[in-house]
């Protein structure tokens, strides 16, 4: 294989080549490190490149192959880790000046599992401070840029992961999603990202607050099979997180079949009230109808949400957790924090207990409404976002001719699913007239990642995208 082929080869194929001794873990790691060195100055996808550690790990992986040892499912495969996620011995800034020199003494559970599976950590991908934003900018340096148009955002908060995957700076990426943070950059960068069900992948307790009430670690990749492989490695209960699902996960890789005949799909262009760009709506609706061509039924989804009220409930619970985690820092070292984040945290610290209690009650009604939809459907489809990527620093204030909140107006489809706890993926489904990627949002029942992956694989087979590479690649 040529270097260009290797850069964009599926991770599962790279692993097979390593196992067959046709590809050296050291050589492929060096290849990706050269790519990062060449392109990262234009994209700012990585905040930290762990070159020395990566080469050492690659040499150990190569020695294991030579010795005929049993190899893990990601053996010798380079991977990026989001910079919110703790990595032992590798700087973890959380996108914050406050932690710009912090080097954790232990791995997050997901990272520990990734290492044990044999993967090679290339470095830490860019994220907004503490993952608070749907676009990736922080006080550590330049904003993260989109490989399809570097004047545009890559999304957030796993923006660095999305940009790195799209540009061929890693074959696999770990992300996390608290309000859309895997699916937003996946849609904007034209890659595949899956937010698992709440509790499918354990999360670390981060004193003095909690786990992030809606957040989940998950896979980002250029193919559905690669995402299933990475999810298999990360998923499963762990005693460090009592909110993690107690049951063992299904075999995502073995059950990955590109067949949807007989499944019931529901399509909603706007969840009843969300402003959506007409071109995005059209492309996503055309993509939804592909499932009818594949033998599934596709009908109008019986779900109408008051998206403004849902957003208020989400923001109340979500920012209350931020206030618990970072309230003291916002008070004592707020001049070192992103101003919008500090303002949000201080605002949340002033909320009454009654406001949070009311939001928690409304949250349960929201979850009940989403559960009711899946009594009649196997899969819910929406656009992933209300827009395509937009210029850095210029969030839309109007979409489809209607005014929107610039903080959340472009993401009306993602955070309601975090609140419900359901698994959801963004899958590339076409491009705008400006050549920017558009994503289709594939949502399943809580606990049913298998059906989401199955639907994703069927669409991937019918409308492949992995051969399409951005200008910055």
N, C-alpha and C positions, 0 to 999 in steps of 0.2 A: 504494500500500500504506500502511496505517496504521502508526504507530510500533510498536504491539504486533505486527503482522504482521512488520515488519522485524526486530524483536528475535529472533524465533524462525524466521525464514526460513532455508532451507538456504544454506550458503555458496556452493554452485555457482550458486544462483539470484541471490544478491546480485552475484556476479561477472558473470553475464550481463546484469543490469540496469545495472551500471557500464559494461560494454562497449557497451551500446546507448544510453548517455547518458541513461538514465532514472533513474539513481541517482547522486548525488554522493558520491565517497569522503569528502569533508570532512563532509558531512551525516551519513553513516552512522557515521563515526568519532566525531563529536560526540555522536550518539545513544547509542552504547555507553559513552562516557565519562560521560555524565549518569547512565546506569544504574549504572555502577560507583560513582559518587559517592553515589547514593541507597541502594544495597543493600549495598555492601561493609562498612559499619560493622556490619551484622547478621551477615554471613557470614565476614568476614576471608578472602575468597578470594584477594585480591591483597595481596602484601607491598609492591609498588612499582607505582605508576601513572605511566606515562611520557607524560603528557598532552601536553606541549609537543612532544616528539619525534614523537608520533603525529600531531598536527595538521600538523606540517611535512611528514611523509611523505605524509599524505593530500593535501595541497596539491600536492605533486610528482606524486602519482598522478593527480590531477584534471587537471593541466597536460598530462600524457602522453596522456590520453584526448582532450583538446581538440586536441592537436597531431596526432592520428591515428597515434601511435606504436604499434608492436607491443606488445601487452599480455601479461603473464605469466599463468599459470593461476590465481593468487591475487590478481590486480591489484585493489587497492582494498579488500581484505577484511581487516577487523580480526581479530587473532589474539592469544592470550595465550601466553606462554612460561613454562615452569616455572622457578622460581628456582634450580634446580641448574644450569641451562644458561647458558653465558656469552653475554652480549649486550653488544656494543661500545657504550659510552656510556650504558648503563643499569645501575643498581645490581644486583648479583648477590650476594645474601647467603648462598646455599646453606642458608638457614634457620638460620644460625648467628650468634651474637653476635661470633664471631671475625672475621667478614667483613661485618659489618652496614653498613659504609661502602665496600665494595669496588666499584669500577667498572672492568670489564675493558676492555682496550685492543683486543680482537679478539672476533669472534663465533665461537661453536661452528660446526662445519661445517653442522649442520642449520639453525641460525639464518641463516647466510649464504645457504643455498639458499632458505629461506623469504622472506628479504628480496628476493632476486633474482627470485622468483616474483611479487613485487608486493604482498605482504601488508603490513599496517600493524600494528606491534607496540603493543598497548595497555598492556602492563605485564607484571610477573612474578608468577606465582601461587604461593600459599603451599605450603610443603613442610616436613616435619620436618628437623631438622638433618642435613645430608649425605644426606638421603633414607633414613635408616636404619629408619624405622618404617612400619607399615601403617596408622597414623592420623596426622593432621597437627596436631602441636603442637610448639612450640619456645619458646625463651626470648625471642623477639623481641616477643611480644604474645599476644593471645587465640588460642585454638584455632580452627581452621577449622571452620565449622558447615555442617550439611547443609540445603539449601533445603527438603527435604521435612519436616524437623523440626529446627529449630535447636538443640534440646537434644542432638541426636545428632551423631556424627562424620561427616565427609564421606569418611572413609577416607584412605589415603595410599599412596605418598608424593606422588602427584599429586593430593592432595585439593583444593587450590585450583582446579586445572583442572576437576575434576569438578563442584565447587560452582558455579563461574563458568558453565560450559556449561548446567547444569540451570536456573539462575536467569536465563539470558539476558544474562549479562555479557560474552559473546563468542560468535561463531558457530563458531569453531574454536579448538582448544587443542593445543599441543605438550606431550606428557608423556614420562616415561621410566619403565622398568619393570625392576627388578632382582630382584624376588621376588613381583611382583604389583602394582606401583605404578601401572600404568595401569588394570588390570582391577579392582582393589579399589575405588577411588573410582567407576569407571564403574558397577559393580554397585550400590554404595550410593547413588549419586546418580541412577540411571536414565538414563544416557547410554551411548553406544557407544564402546568403546576397543579398540584393537588393538595387541598387542605383536608386532612383526615377528620373523622368524627372527633368531637371533643372527648379527650381521654384516651384516644387510640395510641398516641405517643406520649410517654410521661414527660413532665416538665419539672425543672428544679424549683424548689422553694427559695425565694430570694428575700430574705429579711430586709426591712421590718414589715413588708407588706405581704404579698401572696404570689400566686402563680400567673396572674393575668387571667381574668375570668373567662375570656373568649379565645385565648391564644392556643395554637397548636403548631408544633414542629411538623414539617412535611417535605416531600420531595419536589424538586424542580428538575426538568430534563428536556431533552429535545425529542424524546420518543416516549410513548406510553409504557412500553415494556421496561425502559430504564427507570421510570418513576415507580412502577410496581416493585422493581428489584430493590430500590432504595427504601421504599416504605416497608417492605418486608424486614429489612435490617433494623429499622428504627422502632417499629411497632412492638407492643407488648407491655404488660403491667410491670411496675417496679415499686418496691416499698417506699422509695423516697417521695413518691407522689400518690397519696391516697385517693386523688381524684381520677387516676388512670383506670381504664377499663380492667376489670379483674380477669375476664376471660382471655385466653390466648387468641391472637388474631388468626383469621383464615389464611390459607396459602394463596396470597395475592398473585404470585407469579404462576403457579400451576393452574389457577382458575381463570387466567386471562384468555378469554375467547372473544373473537371479534364477531359476535352474533347477537343481534337484538330482536330478531323476529319474535313477535308475540308480546314484547314489552309495551307498556303504556307510557307514552311521553306526554307531558303537558308543556305548552309554550306560553310564556308571558313576556310581551315586549317591554313592559314597564312596571310590573308588579301592581298595576292599577292606577299609579299616580306619578311615577318618576319621569321627569323630562329626559328624553333620549335624542341624541343626534340622529336625524333621519337616515343618513348613510349607514351608521352603525346598526340601527334597527333593521334596515333592509338586508344587510349582509348576514346578520345573525339569524333572521327569519329564514332566509334561503338555506342557511346551514341546518337549522332545525328540521326543515322539510327533507333533508337527506335521510333522516331516520325512517321516514315513511317509505322512501325508495328502498330501504333495506328490510322492509317487512314489519316494522313497528307501527303502532298507531300513534298519531300526533294530533292532539286536540288543544283547544284553548284551556289554559290552566285556571282552575277555580280559586285564584288567590288574589285578593285586592287588599293591599296594605296602605295604611296612612303613613307614607314613608317619612314625613316630617316628624310624626309622633314616635315612630320606631327609632329614628335617629336620635331624638331627645333621650329616650330610654337607654339606648346604647351608650351615648356619651356620658350620661349620669353614672352608670355602673362602671364604665371603662375608666373615666377620669377619676372616679373615687379610688380605684385601685392604684392609679398613678400617684394620687395624693398620699396614699398609705406608703407607697414605696419611696417616693422622692420628695415628699412634702418638706422635710427638714432641709434637704439640699436646696430646694427652691427658695427657702427662707434665708439660709445662711450663705449660700454660694450662687445665688440666682444670676449674678452678673456673668457667670461662666456658662450659663445655659442658653439654649435657643429661646429668644424672647417669647415666641408664641407658645412654646411648651411651658415655660415658667408661668406665663399668664394663665394658662389653662389649669395648671396645678393649683395655683393660689386661688383661683375661682372655685375649684372643687373643694378646697379646704374650708371654704366658707359656707358650703351647703349644709342644710339641716339633715338630721337623721331621718326626718319624715320624707324628705325628697328622695333619698336613697331607698327607703322602705317602699315608697310608692312605685319607684322604678323597678324594683325587684318583683313586685306584684305584677306589674305590666309585662315584665319579661316572661313570666310564666304563661300569661295569656297569649303572648306572641308565640311561644313554643307550642302551645296547644293548637293555634291556627295553622302553623306549619305542619304539625303532625297530621292534622285532618286532611291536608292536601294529599299526603301519601297513603291515605286509606284507599284512594282511587287511582293513584299514579305510581309508577315505578321510578320515574325520573322527571324532574322539573328542569326546563330549559329557559334561560334568559340570555340577553347579552351579558358579557362579563362586566363591562363598564358602559357608561352613558356616552363616552367619547373615546377617540383615539388619543395617543400621546399628544401633549401640547407643549409649547415652548417652556423651557426652564424658567421658573419664577413667575409664570403667567397662568395661574389656574383659572379655568373658565368661571365667569360670573353669570353666564347665561348659556343654556343648552337647548337646542331646538326652539329658540325664540322665547324661552321662559327663564326667568331669573332663578339662580341656584346659589346655595351656600358654597363659596369657593373651597371650604375645607372638605366637604363631603359630597358636593353635588355631582361629581364625576363617578362616585362609587356607590350608587344607591342599591346595587344588587348584591354586594358582597357582605357588608356588616350584618344585615338581617340573618344571613345564614350562619355566621359565627354565633349570633345570639341563640339560634335554635340548636346549634351543636351538630348540624348535619355535615356529611362530607360533600365537598364541591370541588370541581376542577375547572380550570380555564384551558380551552383547547383552541389553537389557531384555526380560524375559519375564513380567512381572506384578508384583503387589504382595502384601505380607503383610496379615493382618487388621488391622494397625495402620497400613496405608497407606504402608509403606516399600518401596522398589523391591527387586526380586530379579533377579539376572542368571543367564543361561545361558552356560556356558563352551564355546566352539567352538574346537577344537584341530586343527591340520592337520599334515601332514608338514613336516619341516624344509625350508625353501625354497619352500613352497607357500602363500603368502599368498593367491593367487588363489582357491583352493578355499575357504578360510576366508571371504573376502569374498563369494564366490558363495553359500555357505550362509547367511551373514548377510543378504544381500540378499533371499534367498528367504523367510527368516523375517520380515524387516521387511515384506515385501509381504503376507504372510499374517496377521501380527499387528502392525500398525503401532503406534508409540508416540510419535512425535515431536510429536503434538498434545497430549500430556499434560504439563502444567506444574505445578511444585510450588507450595505456598502462598506461599513467598518468591520471587516473580517479578513 
